[in-house]
């Protein structure tokens, strides 16, 4: 048995720890904290669709919460808000829980939005003609939501497969949505690492060629070998320990949104989001949603292979990540999402 297989078996064997219930004795009744500040980076992207649905369909309010959502340029910025104390909880990439643990600071994920990465790397057509593989992207500029966000990490991972360092490419924060399309149209970047609907719109305009695609579970299977936890709710441990009813209410709202999206008609989804999120093309938005639907978590819970797949991805693109020192069981709990599923 190879070391990789042994490591994967060890992690999977520890999977039950992810559903351990250290907060279960307290998580009942009304939220202890009803006013919650939530930070997110690039809310208009389909990557965070469950958050928007929980907001617009009133699931947060029905759970007893008044949620103020602050939308930043990218996930790295929303993480900063959490660690700086200006946000109670983040809707962001699960991978940040691993990164912060590596730095000696614990944050815990507790309600999954995406079970697939939902991102794609595309190059401007004139640039793509010169690129045969990641080794050829040295010196290129990529439009990511914000430096340090998962969109940035995906480019770093792709570059590493070509033997390049993170410093061999340039990551430029362009946010999400219409600003992504503009960055390509104006030639400000050579390529993008982004979520839909921006990617689908750029494809439809025939402005980019897709080089890496994780917008379907098939794509995640091919690239990561299985599920890849993407957007989720995460917080510092105290939120779960000291205000477990609040954490439960947040998880319940997200799980309800996840479940609604499993069967919702694309047209109904388009009606449920702010018009600006459609980027001027309702039909393309509906097409993009239909294509990524299977990457949305059906129940808010972490798939057993998700944490290990994410850790492997991070280690491949960032030498600062030391897998042997990471305790994956401390980065996630399925307790709240599991209970939310029973209530719905």
ZAMARGU-4260 file (C-alpha; in steps of 0.2 Angstrom, whole numbers, plus 5000, padded with zeros to 4 digits):
<rodrens>
0) 5000/5000/5000 | 5007/5017/4995 | 5009/5031/5008 | 4996/5041/4999 | 4983/5027/5000
5) 4988/5024/5019 | 4986/5043/5022 | 4969/5043/5013 | 4963/5028/5023 | 4968/5037/5039
10) 4959/5052/5034 | 4943/5043/5029 | 4944/5033/5045 | 4944/5049/5054 | 4929/5055/5045
15) 4916/5051/5059 | 4926/5065/5069 | 4919/5077/5056 | 4901/5073/5062 | 4906/5073/5081
20) 4894/5084/5091 | 4904/5094/5103 | 4890/5107/5103 | 4874/5096/5103 | 4870/5097/5121
25) 4867/5116/5119 | 4861/5119/5102 | 4842/5120/5105 | 4830/5134/5106 | 4830/5152/5100
30) 4846/5160/5094 | 4857/5168/5108 | 4862/5181/5096 | 4849/5187/5083 | 4859/5201/5074
35) 4873/5193/5064 | 4886/5201/5053 | 4891/5189/5038 | 4905/5193/5027 | 4907/5186/5009
40) 4918/5190/4994 | 4909/5191/4977 | 4891/5187/4983 | 4884/5188/4965 | 4893/5173/4959
45) 4884/5156/4958 | 4898/5150/4970 | 4888/5158/4984 | 4870/5155/4977 | 4864/5147/4992
50) 4868/5162/5003 | 4858/5173/4991 | 4843/5161/4991 | 4843/5160/5010 | 4843/5179/5011
55) 4830/5183/4997 | 4818/5169/5002 | 4818/5174/5020 | 4826/5158/5027 | 4837/5168/5039
60) 4822/5178/5046 | 4812/5162/5048 | 4826/5155/5058 | 4825/5170/5070 | 4840/5180/5063
65) 4843/5197/5056 | 4858/5194/5045 | 4868/5209/5039 | 4878/5203/5023 | 4894/5213/5019
70) 4900/5209/5002 | 4919/5211/4999 | 4930/5209/4983 | 4935/5192/4987 | 4936/5178/5000
75) 4953/5184/5007 | 4945/5200/5012 | 4930/5192/5020 | 4942/5181/5030 | 4951/5197/5036
80) 4934/5204/5042 | 4931/5188/5053 | 4948/5188/5060 | 4948/5207/5063 | 4931/5205/5073
85) 4920/5215/5061 | 4911/5200/5055 | 4903/5185/5065 | 4903/5172/5051 | 4910/5170/5034
90) 4902/5163/5018 | 4919/5158/5010 | 4930/5144/5004 | 4932/5129/5015 | 4951/5129/5012
95) 4953/5144/5023 | 4950/5133/5038 | 4965/5123/5033 | 4976/5138/5029 | 4972/5147/5046
100) 4975/5131/5056 | 4992/5130/5047 | 4995/5148/5054 | 4990/5143/5072 | 4972/5150/5071
105) 4957/5139/5072 | 4941/5142/5062 | 4928/5129/5059 | 4916/5126/5044 | 4898/5120/5048
110) 4887/5122/5033 | 4892/5117/5015 | 4886/5127/5000 | 4897/5119/4987 | 4903/5101/4986
115) 4912/5105/4970 | 4924/5119/4967 | 4913/5128/4954 | 4928/5138/4946 | 4936/5138/4929
120) 4952/5145/4922 | 4950/5154/4905 | 4963/5162/4894 | 4959/5176/4881 | 4958/5167/4864
125) 4974/5176/4857 | 4984/5171/4873 | 4977/5153/4873 | 4984/5150/4856 | 5001/5151/4863
130) 4998/5140/4878 | 5000/5121/4877 | 5001/5119/4896 | 5004/5128/4912 | 5022/5130/4909
135) 5018/5142/4896 | 5008/5154/4908 | 5024/5162/4916 | 5023/5180/4918 | 5004/5181/4913
140) 4991/5191/4922 | 4976/5183/4929 | 4960/5191/4935 | 4955/5183/4952 | 4942/5189/4964
145) 4955/5195/4976 | 4973/5189/4979 | 4973/5175/4992 | 4956/5169/4987 | 4952/5152/4981
150) 4952/5159/4963 | 4970/5163/4966 | 4974/5147/4973 | 4967/5138/4958 | 4979/5147/4946
155) 4993/5144/4958 | 4989/5125/4958 | 4988/5125/4939 | 5005/5134/4938 | 5013/5122/4950
160) 5008/5108/4938 | 5020/5116/4925 | 5034/5118/4937 | 5031/5136/4941 | 5031/5146/4957
165) 5016/5157/4963 | 5028/5172/4959 | 5029/5167/4941 | 5012/5173/4938 | 5002/5189/4942
170) 4986/5189/4951 | 4975/5204/4949 | 4959/5207/4960 | 4945/5210/4948 | 4930/5205/4960
175) 4916/5195/4953 | 4903/5198/4940 | 4903/5212/4927 | 4920/5218/4932 | 4927/5201/4927
180) 4919/5202/4909 | 4926/5220/4908 | 4944/5215/4913 | 4944/5202/4898 | 4936/5214/4886
185) 4948/5228/4889 | 4963/5216/4889 | 4968/5221/4907 | 4972/5202/4910 | 4978/5188/4900
190) 4966/5176/4909 | 4954/5173/4923 | 4950/5161/4937 | 4932/5164/4941 | 4915/5157/4945
195) 4899/5158/4935 | 4890/5167/4928 | 4904/5177/4922 | 4914/5162/4915 | 4899/5157/4904
200) 4896/5174/4898 | 4914/5176/4892 | 4912/5159/4884 | 4896/5164/4875 | 4905/5180/4869
205) 4919/5168/4862 | 4932/5179/4872 | 4940/5165/4882 | 4946/5147/4880 | 4943/5136/4896
210) 4959/5128/4902 | 4953/5121/4919 | 4935/5118/4923 | 4928/5112/4940 | 4910/5118/4937
215) 4903/5101/4936 | 4905/5086/4948 | 4913/5076/4933 | 4926/5090/4932 | 4930/5089/4951
220) 4931/5070/4949 | 4944/5072/4935 | 4954/5085/4944 | 4953/5080/4962 | 4947/5062/4962
225) 4930/5066/4970 | 4921/5080/4980 | 4930/5096/4983 | 4922/5107/4997 | 4920/5125/4991
230) 4909/5138/4998 | 4903/5136/5016 | 4899/5145/5032 | 4914/5146/5044 | 4917/5155/5060
235) 4929/5155/5075 | 4925/5141/5087 | 4918/5153/5100 | 4902/5156/5089 | 4898/5137/5089
240) 4903/5135/5107 | 4895/5151/5115 | 4880/5154/5103 | 4876/5136/5096 | 4858/5141/5093
245) 4864/5155/5082 | 4875/5143/5073 | 4861/5131/5071 | 4850/5145/5064 | 4863/5150/5051
250) 4865/5132/5046 | 4847/5128/5045 | 4844/5143/5033 | 4859/5137/5021 | 4853/5119/5021
255) 4835/5125/5016 | 4843/5135/5002 | 4854/5120/4997 | 4838/5109/4996 | 4828/5121/4987
260) 4841/5123/4973 | 4841/5104/4970 | 4824/5105/4961 | 4821/5123/4958 | 4818/5128/4939
265) 4832/5139/4932 | 4819/5152/4929 | 4814/5152/4947 | 4832/5154/4953 | 4834/5169/4941
270) 4819/5177/4948 | 4825/5174/4966 | 4841/5184/4964 | 4844/5203/4962 | 4843/5208/4943
275) 4861/5214/4943 | 4867/5196/4946 | 4860/5191/4929 | 4873/5202/4921 | 4861/5208/4908
280) 4857/5190/4901 | 4844/5180/4910 | 4845/5166/4898 | 4863/5164/4900 | 4862/5165/4919
285) 4849/5151/4919 | 4860/5141/4908 | 4875/5143/4920 | 4865/5138/4935 | 4859/5122/4926
290) 4877/5118/4922 | 4883/5120/4940 | 4868/5113/4950 | 4876/5096/4953 | 4890/5105/4962
295) 4878/5113/4975 | 4878/5103/4991 | 4861/5093/4993 | 4862/5094/5012 | 4875/5106/5019
300) 4886/5091/5025 | 4904/5088/5021 | 4907/5073/5010 | 4919/5061/5018 | 4933/5063/5005
305) 4931/5082/5004 | 4944/5088/5017 | 4958/5076/5011 | 4955/5082/4993 | 4956/5100/4998
310) 4972/5097/5008 | 4980/5089/4994 | 4976/5103/4982 | 4982/5116/4994 | 4999/5107/4997
315) 5002/5105/4978 | 5001/5124/4975 | 5008/5130/4992 | 5024/5124/5000 | 5019/5132/5016
320) 5005/5119/5019 | 5012/5104/5028 | 4999/5090/5027 | 5006/5080/5042 | 5003/5095/5054
325) 4985/5097/5049 | 4970/5090/5059 | 4956/5090/5047 | 4943/5085/5060 | 4946/5101/5068
330) 4941/5111/5053 | 4924/5105/5051 | 4908/5099/5060 | 4893/5091/5052 | 4883/5092/5067
335) 4873/5108/5063 | 4869/5104/5045 | 4864/5086/5050 | 4852/5093/5063 | 4845/5106/5050
340) 4842/5091/5038 | 4831/5082/5051 | 4821/5098/5054 | 4817/5102/5036
</rodrens>
